[in-house]
């Protein structure tokens, strides 16, 4: 039973009415909306945790692949290195060459340089060699790669254009040797290289000014001469 009212009661009532007014109308669906939002939150939280776990697994796989790539690259590099030295010496009739990693500490991102020592000369970088010497060095690297991992076929486009007769002879000798495992398609104007081929294809202009392809099997010509 209230006998008297405080002098501040009116102020308190006014303040409470103001707070109720600021709260706005009552939302009867608030509980359902809360449950829906809460369910959505937990769903996204689960998805976020799954993504973090997947990210961790992927980083682990990437690290493992990087290590495997490093080992495979190192193994292949050593094999190519040995074959390249042999091919270089055979093509140049002497001298020595080696492959050098530009960044040995980070093999997966490292480049490869070539250092060559021609017969009777000091060791120098590939950029300091003449055009013919660079061509022959590149051929030595290609042949080394084919020795390590033979491919079904290989296209060589006038790689012998800057070679002298002695170098062309050594080039053709290796070409015959490697042709047991790889089919070579060689574009050349050098007569000695042409004589190395089993089949010759030529492009000529016909009377109607259109290009025509002619082919020739050297083994069949030899048989005709024998007959």
C-alpha positions as CSV (number, residue, x, y, z in Angstrom):
1,X,0.0,0.0,0.0
2,X,1.5,3.3,-1.1
3,X,0.9,6.1,1.3
4,X,3.0,8.7,-0.4
5,X,4.8,9.3,-3.7
6,X,8.3,10.4,-4.0
7,X,9.0,13.8,-5.4
8,X,11.1,12.2,-8.2
9,X,8.5,9.6,-9.2
10,X,7.2,11.7,-12.1
11,X,10.8,12.1,-13.5
12,X,11.4,8.3,-13.2
13,X,8.1,7.5,-14.9
14,X,8.9,9.9,-17.7
15,X,12.4,8.4,-18.1
16,X,11.0,4.9,-18.3
17,X,8.5,5.9,-20.8
18,X,11.2,7.5,-22.9
19,X,13.2,4.3,-22.8
20,X,10.2,2.2,-23.8
21,X,9.6,4.6,-26.7
22,X,13.2,4.3,-27.8
23,X,13.0,0.5,-27.7
24,X,10.2,0.6,-30.3
25,X,7.5,-1.9,-30.9
26,X,7.8,-5.4,-29.6
27,X,8.8,-8.0,-32.2
28,X,6.9,-11.2,-31.6
29,X,9.2,-13.1,-34.1
30,X,12.4,-12.1,-32.3
31,X,13.0,-15.6,-30.9
32,X,12.5,-17.3,-34.3
33,X,14.8,-14.7,-36.0
34,X,17.4,-15.3,-33.3
35,X,17.3,-19.0,-33.7
36,X,17.6,-18.6,-37.5
37,X,20.5,-16.2,-37.3
38,X,22.2,-18.4,-34.6
39,X,21.8,-21.5,-36.9
40,X,23.3,-19.5,-39.8
41,X,26.2,-18.3,-37.6
42,X,27.1,-21.8,-36.5
43,X,26.9,-23.1,-40.1
44,X,29.3,-20.3,-41.3
45,X,31.5,-21.0,-38.3
46,X,31.7,-24.7,-39.3
47,X,32.5,-23.7,-42.9
48,X,35.2,-21.3,-41.7
49,X,36.8,-24.1,-39.6
50,X,36.6,-26.5,-42.6
51,X,38.3,-23.9,-44.8
52,X,41.1,-23.3,-42.3
53,X,41.6,-27.1,-42.0
54,X,41.7,-27.4,-45.8
55,X,44.1,-24.5,-46.1
56,X,46.4,-26.2,-43.6
57,X,46.2,-29.5,-45.5
58,X,46.9,-27.8,-48.8
59,X,49.9,-26.0,-47.5
60,X,51.2,-29.3,-46.2
61,X,50.7,-30.9,-49.6
62,X,52.4,-28.0,-51.3
63,X,55.4,-28.3,-49.0
64,X,55.6,-32.0,-49.7
65,X,55.3,-31.4,-53.5
66,X,58.0,-28.7,-53.3
67,X,60.3,-31.2,-51.6
68,X,59.5,-33.9,-54.2
69,X,60.1,-31.4,-57.0
70,X,63.4,-30.3,-55.4
71,X,64.6,-33.9,-55.2
72,X,63.4,-34.8,-58.8
73,X,65.0,-31.6,-60.2
74,X,68.2,-32.3,-58.4
75,X,68.3,-35.8,-59.7
76,X,67.5,-34.8,-63.3
77,X,70.0,-31.9,-63.1
78,X,72.8,-34.2,-62.1
79,X,72.0,-36.7,-64.9
80,X,71.7,-33.9,-67.6
81,X,74.9,-32.4,-66.2
82,X,76.9,-35.7,-66.9
83,X,75.3,-36.2,-70.4
84,X,75.9,-32.5,-71.3
85,X,79.6,-32.7,-70.5
86,X,80.0,-35.8,-72.7
87,X,77.9,-34.3,-75.6
88,X,79.8,-31.0,-75.4
89,X,83.2,-32.7,-75.6
90,X,82.1,-34.9,-78.5
91,X,80.6,-32.1,-80.5
92,X,83.5,-29.8,-80.0
93,X,86.2,-32.5,-80.3
94,X,87.4,-31.5,-76.8
95,X,86.9,-28.8,-74.2
96,X,84.5,-29.0,-71.3
97,X,81.3,-27.5,-70.1
98,X,79.0,-27.4,-67.1
99,X,75.6,-26.3,-66.0
100,X,75.5,-23.9,-63.1
101,X,72.5,-23.1,-60.8
102,X,71.9,-19.4,-60.4
103,X,70.3,-19.9,-56.9
104,X,71.5,-23.2,-55.4
105,X,69.8,-22.3,-52.1
106,X,66.4,-22.2,-53.8
107,X,66.5,-24.9,-56.4
108,X,62.7,-24.7,-57.3
109,X,63.1,-21.1,-58.3
110,X,66.7,-21.3,-59.6
111,X,67.7,-20.7,-63.2
112,X,70.5,-22.5,-65.1
113,X,73.5,-20.9,-66.7
114,X,76.0,-22.6,-69.0
115,X,79.8,-22.2,-68.6
116,X,81.9,-23.6,-71.5
117,X,85.6,-24.1,-72.1
118,X,86.4,-24.6,-75.7
119,X,89.5,-26.5,-76.8
120,X,92.5,-24.3,-76.2
121,X,90.6,-21.5,-74.6
122,X,89.7,-20.4,-71.1
123,X,86.3,-21.0,-69.5
124,X,83.6,-18.4,-70.4
125,X,79.9,-17.8,-70.3
126,X,77.6,-18.7,-73.1
127,X,77.0,-15.1,-74.1
128,X,80.7,-14.6,-74.9
129,X,80.7,-17.4,-77.5
130,X,80.2,-17.0,-81.2
131,X,77.0,-17.8,-83.0
132,X,78.2,-21.2,-84.2
133,X,79.6,-22.0,-80.8
134,X,76.4,-21.1,-79.1
135,X,74.4,-23.2,-81.5
136,X,76.6,-26.2,-81.0
137,X,76.4,-25.8,-77.2
138,X,72.6,-25.6,-77.4
139,X,72.6,-28.8,-79.5
140,X,74.7,-30.5,-76.8
141,X,72.2,-29.5,-74.2
142,X,69.2,-30.7,-76.3
143,X,71.0,-34.0,-77.0
144,X,71.8,-34.4,-73.3
145,X,68.1,-33.9,-72.4
146,X,67.2,-36.5,-75.0
147,X,69.7,-38.9,-73.5
148,X,68.2,-38.6,-70.1
149,X,64.5,-38.6,-71.2
150,X,64.0,-39.6,-74.8
151,X,61.0,-38.1,-76.6
152,X,59.0,-39.7,-79.5
153,X,60.2,-37.1,-81.9
154,X,62.3,-33.9,-82.0
155,X,62.2,-31.0,-84.5
156,X,65.5,-29.2,-85.2
157,X,65.2,-26.1,-87.4
158,X,68.5,-25.2,-89.1
159,X,70.6,-25.8,-86.0
160,X,73.6,-26.6,-88.2
161,X,73.4,-23.3,-90.2
162,X,76.4,-21.7,-88.4
163,X,78.5,-24.9,-88.1
164,X,81.6,-25.7,-90.1
165,X,82.1,-29.0,-91.9
166,X,84.0,-30.7,-89.0
167,X,81.3,-29.8,-86.5
168,X,78.5,-30.8,-88.9
169,X,80.2,-34.3,-89.1
170,X,80.2,-34.7,-85.3
171,X,76.6,-33.4,-85.2
172,X,75.4,-35.9,-87.8
173,X,77.2,-38.7,-85.9
174,X,75.3,-38.0,-82.7
175,X,72.1,-37.5,-84.7
176,X,72.4,-41.0,-86.0
177,X,73.1,-42.4,-82.6
178,X,70.2,-40.7,-80.9
179,X,67.8,-41.6,-83.7
180,X,67.6,-45.1,-82.3
181,X,65.3,-43.8,-79.6
182,X,63.9,-40.5,-81.1
183,X,62.6,-39.7,-84.5
184,X,64.2,-36.4,-85.7
185,X,62.7,-34.0,-88.1
186,X,65.5,-31.8,-89.3
187,X,65.2,-28.6,-91.4
188,X,68.5,-28.0,-93.0
189,X,70.3,-26.7,-96.1
190,X,73.5,-28.5,-95.3
191,X,74.3,-31.4,-97.7
192,X,76.1,-33.5,-95.1
193,X,73.1,-33.3,-92.8
194,X,70.7,-34.2,-95.6
195,X,72.8,-37.3,-96.4
196,X,72.3,-38.5,-92.8
197,X,68.5,-38.6,-93.2
198,X,66.5,-41.8,-94.0
199,X,63.8,-39.8,-95.8
200,X,64.2,-36.4,-97.5
201,X,61.3,-34.0,-98.0
202,X,61.7,-31.0,-100.2
203,X,59.6,-28.0,-101.1
204,X,59.7,-26.8,-104.8
205,X,57.6,-24.6,-107.0
206,X,55.6,-26.2,-109.7
207,X,54.8,-24.8,-113.1
208,X,51.6,-23.3,-111.7
209,X,53.7,-21.3,-109.2
210,X,52.3,-23.4,-106.3
211,X,54.5,-25.1,-103.7
212,X,54.8,-28.8,-104.1
213,X,56.3,-31.4,-101.7
214,X,58.7,-34.0,-103.0
215,X,60.0,-37.0,-101.0
216,X,62.9,-39.4,-101.3
217,X,63.9,-42.5,-99.4
218,X,67.6,-42.9,-99.5
219,X,67.5,-46.7,-98.7
220,X,65.3,-47.2,-101.8
221,X,67.7,-45.3,-104.0
222,X,70.5,-47.4,-102.8
223,X,68.6,-50.6,-103.7
224,X,67.8,-49.2,-107.2
225,X,71.5,-48.6,-107.7
226,X,72.3,-52.1,-106.5
227,X,69.9,-53.6,-109.0
